[in-house]
Amino acid sequence: MTDQPRVAVIDYGIGNLRSAQKALEHVGARAHLTNNVTDIDAADAVVLPGVGAFGACMRALRSAGLEDAVHQAAASGRPFLGICVGMQMLFDGSDEDDTAKGLSVIPGRVEWIPTGVPRPHMQWNQLHVKTSDPMFDGLDDDAWVYFVHSLAGHPSDSQSVIATTNYGAELPVAFRSGNVAALQFHPEKSAATGLRILSNFVEGVPR
């Protein structure tokens, strides 16, 4: 289909990033893993996934020479989506690794989730949408999504939080700053709800 948007899934050599690519293909995108700056610049939309540790992911991104490409994509006005640690990387920094500077696309800090509950938060949990957002169109109230994380993003501007979940406290888990969206949970592992979120993201890409 010629109207399938080109979605660049940034491949910076860490973890299994292919599941995000496959899910995006499933919902109608021409998604491809790439570490090529020209390909990222030419894409209609950009996705930054991430698994593992904040510091290791930031070092891998910088070693791959892709930090500027991420900044340019986020500033370009094109739809941009950060997933899991990719979401965390968009913040200024993380309590997980004080030596690693984040991308500062979303001002704020990633902090440990509260004590008193098991870490990581590795389970299905309910998504509480706080602000209407096109990515959440068509979702049931308090839809369930899948989490694997020990830290949560806390933006300087609380208005950028568009959804939370309850786990020891009310945790911010989805964010919007202009064209940049960011999700702590894994939409590619969240069954029909996650595919609907990714489909909404793809549908929002200008053709």
C-alpha positions as CSV (number, residue, x, y, z in Angstrom):
1,M,0.0,0.0,0.0
2,T,1.5,3.3,-1.1
3,D,-0.2,5.2,1.8
4,Q,1.6,3.2,4.5
5,P,3.7,5.6,6.5
6,R,7.4,5.0,6.8
7,V,8.3,4.5,10.5
8,A,11.9,4.4,11.5
9,V,12.5,2.3,14.6
10,I,15.9,3.4,16.0
11,D,18.3,0.5,16.3
12,Y,21.2,1.4,18.6
13,G,22.4,-2.1,19.1
14,I,20.9,-3.0,22.5
15,G,18.2,-5.4,23.4
16,N,15.4,-6.9,21.2
17,L,13.9,-4.0,19.3
18,R,12.3,-6.1,16.6
19,S,9.0,-6.8,18.5
20,A,8.2,-3.1,18.3
21,Q,8.9,-3.1,14.5
22,K,6.7,-6.2,14.0
23,A,3.8,-4.7,15.9
24,L,4.0,-1.5,13.9
25,E,4.0,-3.5,10.6
26,H,1.0,-5.4,11.9
27,V,-1.0,-2.2,12.2
28,G,-0.1,-0.9,8.8
29,A,3.2,0.9,8.9
30,R,6.3,0.4,6.7
31,A,8.4,0.0,9.8
32,H,12.1,-0.7,9.7
33,L,14.9,-1.0,12.2
34,T,17.6,1.4,11.3
35,N,20.8,3.1,12.6
36,N,21.1,5.2,9.5
37,V,20.7,8.9,10.1
38,T,19.5,9.5,6.5
39,D,16.8,6.9,6.9
40,I,15.7,8.4,10.2
41,D,15.6,11.9,8.7
42,A,13.5,10.6,5.8
43,A,10.9,8.7,7.8
44,D,7.4,9.9,8.3
45,A,7.5,9.0,12.0
46,V,10.2,7.8,14.5
47,V,10.0,5.3,17.3
48,L,12.7,5.0,20.1
49,P,12.3,1.7,21.9
50,G,14.5,0.5,24.8
51,V,15.0,-2.4,27.1
52,G,17.4,-2.9,30.0
53,A,19.1,-0.1,32.0
54,F,18.9,3.6,31.4
55,G,22.7,4.2,31.5
56,A,23.5,1.4,29.2
57,C,20.9,2.5,26.6
58,M,22.1,6.1,26.7
59,R,25.7,5.0,26.2
60,A,24.7,2.7,23.3
61,L,22.8,5.5,21.6
62,R,25.7,7.9,21.9
63,S,28.2,5.2,20.8
64,A,26.1,4.6,17.7
65,G,26.2,8.3,16.9
66,L,22.4,8.6,17.0
67,E,21.8,11.2,19.8
68,D,21.6,14.1,17.3
69,A,19.3,12.2,15.1
70,V,16.9,11.6,18.0
71,H,17.0,15.3,18.9
72,Q,16.3,16.3,15.3
73,A,13.5,13.8,14.9
74,A,11.8,15.0,18.1
75,A,12.2,18.6,17.1
76,S,11.0,18.1,13.5
77,G,7.3,18.0,14.3
78,R,6.9,14.5,13.0
79,P,5.2,11.9,15.2
80,F,7.7,10.5,17.7
81,L,7.1,7.7,20.2
82,G,9.4,6.6,23.0
83,I,8.7,3.1,24.5
84,C,9.8,1.8,27.9
85,V,13.4,2.7,28.5
86,G,13.1,4.7,25.2
87,M,10.5,6.8,27.1
88,Q,12.9,7.2,30.1
89,M,15.7,8.3,27.8
90,L,13.7,11.3,26.8
91,F,13.9,12.7,30.3
92,D,16.9,14.7,31.8
93,G,18.2,11.8,33.8
94,S,17.4,8.8,35.9
95,D,18.0,7.7,39.5
96,E,19.1,4.4,38.0
97,D,22.4,5.9,36.8
98,D,23.4,9.4,38.0
99,T,26.3,9.4,35.6
100,A,24.2,9.1,32.5
101,K,22.6,12.3,31.0
102,G,19.3,11.8,29.3
103,L,18.1,13.5,26.1
104,S,16.1,16.3,27.8
105,V,13.3,16.1,25.3
106,I,10.8,16.0,28.2
107,P,12.1,18.1,31.1
108,G,12.0,16.1,34.4
109,R,13.6,13.0,36.0
110,V,13.0,9.3,36.1
111,E,12.7,8.1,39.7
112,W,12.5,4.7,41.5
113,I,8.9,3.5,42.0
114,P,7.9,3.5,45.7
115,T,9.3,1.0,48.2
116,G,6.8,-1.5,49.7
117,V,5.9,-3.1,46.3
118,P,8.0,-5.6,44.4
119,R,10.5,-4.2,41.8
120,P,10.3,-4.5,38.9
121,H,6.7,-3.8,38.3
122,M,6.3,-6.8,36.0
123,Q,2.6,-7.4,35.3
124,W,-0.6,-6.3,33.5
125,N,-2.1,-3.2,35.1
126,Q,-4.8,-0.8,34.4
127,L,-4.2,2.4,32.4
128,H,-6.0,5.5,33.8
129,V,-6.2,8.0,31.0
130,K,-6.0,11.6,32.4
131,T,-6.0,13.6,29.3
132,S,-7.7,13.0,26.0
133,D,-5.1,12.0,23.4
134,P,-5.4,10.6,19.9
135,M,-3.2,7.6,20.8
136,F,-5.9,6.5,23.3
137,D,-8.9,6.8,20.9
138,G,-11.2,3.8,21.1
139,L,-9.7,2.4,24.3
140,D,-12.0,0.9,27.0
141,D,-12.0,2.8,30.3
142,D,-9.1,1.6,32.5
143,A,-7.7,-0.7,29.8
144,W,-5.1,-3.2,30.8
145,V,-1.5,-2.9,29.5
146,Y,1.8,-4.7,30.2
147,F,4.6,-3.2,32.3
148,V,8.2,-4.2,33.0
149,H,9.9,-1.4,34.9
150,S,11.4,-0.3,38.2
151,L,11.4,3.5,37.7
152,A,8.8,6.1,36.5
153,G,9.0,9.4,34.8
154,H,8.2,12.6,36.7
155,P,8.0,15.5,34.3
156,S,8.6,19.1,35.4
157,D,5.3,20.0,33.7
158,S,2.6,17.8,35.2
159,Q,0.3,18.7,32.3
160,S,2.4,16.4,30.1
161,V,1.2,13.3,32.0
162,I,-1.6,11.8,29.9
163,A,-2.1,8.5,31.8
164,T,-1.2,6.9,35.0
165,T,-1.3,3.5,36.7
166,N,-1.6,2.5,40.4
167,Y,1.3,0.5,41.8
168,G,2.2,1.5,45.3
169,A,1.3,5.0,44.3
170,E,-0.2,6.7,41.3
171,L,2.6,6.4,38.7
172,P,2.8,8.6,35.6
173,V,3.2,6.1,32.7
174,A,2.3,8.0,29.5
175,F,3.3,11.5,28.4
176,R,2.7,14.0,25.6
177,S,4.9,17.0,24.6
178,G,3.7,18.3,21.3
179,N,4.6,15.7,18.6
180,V,6.4,13.6,21.1
181,A,4.6,10.8,22.9
182,A,6.2,8.4,25.4
183,L,4.9,5.2,27.0
184,Q,6.4,3.4,30.0
185,F,4.4,0.2,29.2
186,H,5.0,-2.1,26.2
187,P,2.2,-1.6,23.7
188,E,3.7,-4.3,21.5
189,K,3.1,-6.8,24.4
190,S,-0.3,-5.4,25.5
191,A,-2.5,-7.5,23.2
192,A,-5.4,-5.8,21.5
193,T,-5.2,-2.6,23.6
194,G,-1.5,-2.1,22.7
195,L,-2.1,-2.7,19.0
196,R,-4.9,-0.2,19.1
197,I,-2.5,2.4,20.6
198,L,0.1,1.7,18.0
199,S,-2.6,1.8,15.2
200,N,-3.7,5.2,16.5
201,F,-0.1,6.3,16.4
202,V,0.3,5.1,12.8
203,E,-3.1,6.6,11.8
204,G,-1.9,10.0,13.1
205,V,1.1,10.1,10.8
206,P,0.6,12.5,7.9
207,R,0.6,10.8,4.5
